[in-house]
């Protein structure tokens, strides 16, 4: 199915999806207390996820930047879980990580 939306609609989608991603990330951080150590580390390593752009040609493709606070670079499980939960609102949404931004202020590679 092909979707055609205007630029103003795209900005509205972007704001709406950003809010849903923020809500989902906060929910996952609360739920992760009962998970395994690797899953907890993956969720807790993310400060925020920012929607960079939304493309709606064949599917709704959302490109995000992940702001991290640790040495972790693998966020596939988190991306997949957020995409899965967003499908409740947008059945044909696909979430892509465009960039991983390191927000660490100290640690290996920064202090020493």
C-alpha positions in Angstrom: 0.0 0.0 0.0 1.4 3.4 -0.9 1.0 6.4 1.4 1.3 10.0 0.3 1.6 12.6 3.0 2.4 16.3 3.0 5.4 17.8 4.7 3.2 19.2 7.6 1.7 15.7 8.1 5.2 14.2 8.1 6.2 16.6 10.9 3.0 15.7 12.8 3.8 12.0 12.4 7.4 12.7 13.5 6.2 14.4 16.7 3.6 11.7 17.4 6.1 8.8 16.8 8.7 10.6 19.0 6.2 10.7 21.8 5.4 7.0 21.4 9.1 6.1 21.3 9.7 8.1 24.5 6.8 6.4 26.3 7.9 3.0 25.1 11.5 3.5 26.2 10.4 4.6 29.6 8.1 1.6 29.9 10.9 -0.7 28.8 13.3 0.8 31.4 10.7 0.0 34.1 10.0 -3.5 32.8 13.7 -4.4 32.4 14.2 -4.8 36.1 12.9 -8.3 35.7 15.1 -9.2 32.7 18.5 -10.7 32.3 21.7 -8.7 32.7 22.4 -8.1 29.0 18.9 -6.9 28.3 19.0 -4.6 31.3 22.4 -3.2 30.1 21.1 -2.6 26.6 18.0 -0.7 27.8 19.9 1.3 30.5 22.7 2.2 28.1 20.3 4.5 26.1 19.7 8.0 27.3 17.2 8.9 24.6 16.1 8.0 21.1 15.5 10.8 18.7 13.4 10.5 15.5 15.6 11.9 12.7 13.1 11.5 9.8 10.0 9.7 8.7 9.7 8.3 5.1 6.4 7.0 3.8 6.9 5.6 0.4 5.9 1.9 0.6 5.9 1.6 4.4 6.3 4.0 7.2 10.1 4.0 7.7 11.3 5.8 10.8 15.0 6.7 11.1 16.2 7.3 14.6 19.4 8.4 16.4 20.2 6.5 19.6 22.0 8.6 22.3 24.0 6.2 24.5 25.8 6.5 27.8 28.1 3.5 27.8 30.5 1.5 25.6 27.6 -0.6 24.1 27.0 -0.4 20.3 24.5 -3.2 19.8 20.9 -2.1 20.2 19.1 -4.5 17.9 16.9 -6.0 20.6 15.8 -2.6 21.8 15.1 -1.4 18.3 13.1 -4.5 17.5 11.1 -4.3 20.7 10.2 -0.7 20.2 9.3 -1.4 16.6 7.1 -4.3 17.8 5.3 -2.1 20.2 4.8 0.7 17.7 3.1 -1.7 15.4 0.0 -1.5 17.7 -0.5 2.0 16.4 1.1 1.8 13.0 0.9 -1.8 11.6 3.4 -1.2 8.8 6.1 0.8 10.6 9.8 -0.1 10.3 12.4 1.4 12.7 15.9 2.0 11.5 18.9 3.1 13.5 20.6 5.8 11.5 23.2 6.9 14.0 24.5 6.0 17.5 25.6 9.0 19.3 28.0 8.6 22.3 27.0 10.9 25.1 29.5 9.4 27.7 31.4 12.0 29.7 34.1 9.7 31.2 35.5 6.2 30.9 37.7 4.2 28.5 38.7 6.2 25.4 37.6 9.5 27.0 39.6 9.8 30.3 42.4 7.4 29.5 
